[in-house]
């Protein structure tokens, strides 16, 4: 599975530094099953260099890894146990992981989802609401679930430069997220115009094809998606 994982950077908009990477799994076909988040986490850290013998935690140079939970992960009674096993096995600090919950999570499962997410947060794992704005249930999720990050869907980001109403909504969603204590990620940034709108809205982080940070171990600029083996080389020889 490792060869099918690509890492897309998330950039802090205040200083253009790379905050972390989202792990995206490339399925062979649309009907293929998306793997559980704990399997993806294990594969990411299996290939990264270990920290020094003085540090019990795996070395990842301060990067945070965003991993999508499946709908089953969110409500599965065994998921937290399996996830914590990987944290312990790989010597991973929970603070280096953000688990993303989709708005497509069935509303009737919110009670179980809330229970699992609170257990995950007990190990400092951060929780993000993905693709905010795509479903009517978004505000309900924000009020019910323990969230640390809200990721605003790319349709708002990409429409904002040409539509005043969308720019207003983008600012509103950012403001609401901040007021409940969440950082905001703007997804799908592809142009400088979109980036400017996102910065004006007050978003904290950006994600999209506009960002192509250089990787020191490369002779050329890295593509928007970085392979795990390429990233492992980068993590082994940072600036």
HUSUL-V473216 format. One record per residue. N is the residue number from 1. SS is DSSP state (h for helix, s for strand, l for the rest). OMEGA is omega in whole degrees, -180 to 180 (* if undefined). NEAR is the number of other ideal C-beta (glycine too) atoms within 12 Angstrom. Layout:
n=N ss=SS omega=OMEGA near=NEAR
n=N ss=SS omega=OMEGA near=NEAR
//
This chain:
n=1 ss=l omega=-175 near=24
n=2 ss=h omega=-177 near=26
n=3 ss=h omega=-178 near=14
n=4 ss=h omega=179 near=22
n=5 ss=s omega=175 near=38
n=6 ss=s omega=-178 near=28
n=7 ss=s omega=178 near=42
n=8 ss=s omega=-175 near=38
n=9 ss=s omega=168 near=39
n=10 ss=s omega=-171 near=39
n=11 ss=s omega=176 near=34
n=12 ss=s omega=-170 near=26
n=13 ss=l omega=-179 near=32
n=14 ss=l omega=-177 near=14
n=15 ss=l omega=178 near=12
n=16 ss=l omega=177 near=19
n=17 ss=s omega=177 near=21
n=18 ss=s omega=-179 near=37
n=19 ss=s omega=-178 near=32
n=20 ss=s omega=-178 near=38
n=21 ss=s omega=172 near=42
n=22 ss=s omega=179 near=41
n=23 ss=s omega=-179 near=44
n=24 ss=s omega=-178 near=29
n=25 ss=s omega=-180 near=30
n=26 ss=l omega=179 near=22
n=27 ss=l omega=-179 near=16
n=28 ss=l omega=176 near=12
n=29 ss=l omega=-171 near=8
n=30 ss=l omega=-178 near=8
n=31 ss=l omega=-179 near=7
n=32 ss=l omega=-179 near=12
n=33 ss=l omega=176 near=15
n=34 ss=l omega=-175 near=28
n=35 ss=l omega=177 near=28
n=36 ss=l omega=-178 near=29
n=37 ss=h omega=-179 near=42
n=38 ss=h omega=175 near=36
n=39 ss=h omega=179 near=29
n=40 ss=h omega=179 near=39
n=41 ss=h omega=-180 near=44
n=42 ss=h omega=-177 near=31
n=43 ss=h omega=177 near=30
n=44 ss=h omega=-173 near=43
n=45 ss=h omega=176 near=37
n=46 ss=h omega=-174 near=23
n=47 ss=h omega=-180 near=29
n=48 ss=l omega=179 near=36
n=49 ss=l omega=179 near=22
n=50 ss=l omega=174 near=21
n=51 ss=l omega=180 near=22
n=52 ss=l omega=-179 near=11
n=53 ss=l omega=179 near=9
n=54 ss=l omega=-178 near=8
n=55 ss=l omega=-177 near=14
n=56 ss=l omega=-176 near=15
n=57 ss=l omega=179 near=25
n=58 ss=l omega=-179 near=33
n=59 ss=l omega=174 near=27
n=60 ss=l omega=172 near=34
n=61 ss=l omega=176 near=27
n=62 ss=l omega=179 near=19
n=63 ss=l omega=175 near=35
n=64 ss=s omega=-180 near=37
n=65 ss=s omega=178 near=47
n=66 ss=s omega=-178 near=40
n=67 ss=s omega=-180 near=43
n=68 ss=s omega=171 near=37
n=69 ss=l omega=171 near=41
n=70 ss=l omega=178 near=26
n=71 ss=h omega=179 near=24
n=72 ss=h omega=178 near=24
n=73 ss=h omega=-173 near=35
n=74 ss=h omega=-174 near=39
n=75 ss=h omega=-176 near=25
n=76 ss=l omega=-180 near=24
n=77 ss=l omega=-176 near=16
n=78 ss=l omega=-173 near=16
n=79 ss=h omega=-177 near=32
n=80 ss=h omega=178 near=32
n=81 ss=h omega=180 near=17
n=82 ss=h omega=-178 near=27
n=83 ss=h omega=180 near=36
n=84 ss=h omega=176 near=24
n=85 ss=h omega=179 near=19
n=86 ss=h omega=177 near=31
n=87 ss=h omega=-178 near=32
n=88 ss=h omega=-179 near=21
n=89 ss=h omega=-176 near=16
n=90 ss=h omega=180 near=30
n=91 ss=l omega=-178 near=23
n=92 ss=l omega=172 near=36
n=93 ss=l omega=-180 near=25
n=94 ss=h omega=179 near=30
n=95 ss=h omega=177 near=22
n=96 ss=h omega=-176 near=34
n=97 ss=s omega=170 near=44
n=98 ss=s omega=177 near=42
n=99 ss=s omega=-176 near=47
n=100 ss=s omega=178 near=45
n=101 ss=s omega=-178 near=47
n=102 ss=s omega=173 near=32
n=103 ss=l omega=179 near=32
n=104 ss=l omega=176 near=25
n=105 ss=l omega=-177 near=35
n=106 ss=l omega=-178 near=20
n=107 ss=h omega=-177 near=23
n=108 ss=h omega=179 near=12
n=109 ss=h omega=-174 near=26
n=110 ss=h omega=-178 near=24
n=111 ss=h omega=179 near=17
n=112 ss=h omega=178 near=25
n=113 ss=h omega=180 near=39
n=114 ss=h omega=179 near=25
n=115 ss=h omega=-179 near=22
n=116 ss=h omega=-177 near=35
n=117 ss=h omega=177 near=37
n=118 ss=h omega=176 near=20
n=119 ss=h omega=179 near=27
n=120 ss=h omega=-179 near=41
n=121 ss=h omega=177 near=26
n=122 ss=l omega=176 near=17
n=123 ss=l omega=177 near=25
n=124 ss=l omega=175 near=21
n=125 ss=l omega=179 near=39
n=126 ss=s omega=-179 near=34
n=127 ss=s omega=179 near=44
n=128 ss=s omega=172 near=46
n=129 ss=s omega=-174 near=49
n=130 ss=s omega=172 near=38
n=131 ss=s omega=-179 near=31
n=132 ss=s omega=179 near=44
n=133 ss=l omega=-178 near=35
n=134 ss=l omega=-178 near=22
n=135 ss=l omega=179 near=21
n=136 ss=l omega=-175 near=12
n=137 ss=l omega=-173 near=26
n=138 ss=h omega=-179 near=32
n=139 ss=h omega=177 near=22
n=140 ss=h omega=178 near=20
n=141 ss=h omega=-179 near=38
n=142 ss=h omega=-178 near=33
n=143 ss=h omega=-174 near=17
n=144 ss=h omega=-171 near=26
n=145 ss=l omega=177 near=41
n=146 ss=l omega=-174 near=29
n=147 ss=l omega=174 near=37
n=148 ss=l omega=-174 near=34
n=149 ss=s omega=174 near=41
n=150 ss=s omega=179 near=43
n=151 ss=s omega=-178 near=48
n=152 ss=s omega=-175 near=51
n=153 ss=l omega=-175 near=32
n=154 ss=h omega=-178 near=30
n=155 ss=h omega=177 near=21
n=156 ss=h omega=-179 near=39
n=157 ss=h omega=-174 near=45
n=158 ss=h omega=179 near=28
n=159 ss=h omega=-172 near=26
n=160 ss=h omega=-176 near=38
n=161 ss=l omega=-175 near=23
n=162 ss=l omega=-174 near=15
n=163 ss=l omega=-177 near=18
n=164 ss=h omega=-179 near=13
n=165 ss=h omega=179 near=13
n=166 ss=h omega=177 near=26
n=167 ss=h omega=178 near=27
n=168 ss=h omega=179 near=18
n=169 ss=h omega=179 near=25
n=170 ss=h omega=178 near=41
n=171 ss=h omega=-180 near=26
n=172 ss=h omega=-179 near=23
n=173 ss=h omega=177 near=39
n=174 ss=h omega=-179 near=36
n=175 ss=h omega=179 near=19
n=176 ss=h omega=-180 near=26
n=177 ss=h omega=179 near=35
n=178 ss=h omega=-177 near=21
n=179 ss=h omega=176 near=14
n=180 ss=l omega=172 near=24
n=181 ss=l omega=-179 near=16
n=182 ss=l omega=168 near=32
n=183 ss=s omega=-175 near=33
n=184 ss=s omega=173 near=43
n=185 ss=s omega=174 near=48
n=186 ss=s omega=-176 near=47
n=187 ss=l omega=170 near=41
n=188 ss=l omega=180 near=33
n=189 ss=l omega=-177 near=39
n=190 ss=l omega=-177 near=25
n=191 ss=l omega=178 near=22
n=192 ss=h omega=178 near=15
n=193 ss=h omega=177 near=20
n=194 ss=h omega=179 near=37
n=195 ss=h omega=179 near=29
n=196 ss=h omega=178 near=21
n=197 ss=h omega=-180 near=35
n=198 ss=h omega=179 near=42
n=199 ss=h omega=179 near=29
n=200 ss=h omega=-180 near=20
n=201 ss=h omega=-179 near=35
n=202 ss=l omega=179 near=25
n=203 ss=l omega=-176 near=42
n=204 ss=l omega=-175 near=31
n=205 ss=s omega=177 near=43
n=206 ss=s omega=180 near=44
n=207 ss=s omega=179 near=45
n=208 ss=l omega=-174 near=33
n=209 ss=l omega=178 near=22
n=210 ss=l omega=-175 near=28
n=211 ss=l omega=177 near=39
n=212 ss=l omega=-176 near=22
n=213 ss=l omega=179 near=30
n=214 ss=l omega=178 near=18
n=215 ss=l omega=-171 near=31
n=216 ss=l omega=-177 near=20
n=217 ss=l omega=-180 near=19
n=218 ss=l omega=174 near=18
n=219 ss=l omega=178 near=10
n=220 ss=l omega=-179 near=11
n=221 ss=l omega=-179 near=13
n=222 ss=l omega=176 near=26
n=223 ss=l omega=-179 near=20
n=224 ss=l omega=177 near=27
n=225 ss=s omega=-177 near=27
n=226 ss=s omega=178 near=33
n=227 ss=s omega=-178 near=27
n=228 ss=h omega=-179 near=31
n=229 ss=h omega=177 near=23
n=230 ss=h omega=-180 near=28
n=231 ss=h omega=178 near=40
n=232 ss=h omega=177 near=29
n=233 ss=h omega=180 near=21
n=234 ss=h omega=-177 near=31
n=235 ss=h omega=-180 near=33
n=236 ss=h omega=-176 near=20
n=237 ss=l omega=-180 near=16
n=238 ss=l omega=177 near=19
n=239 ss=l omega=* near=12
//
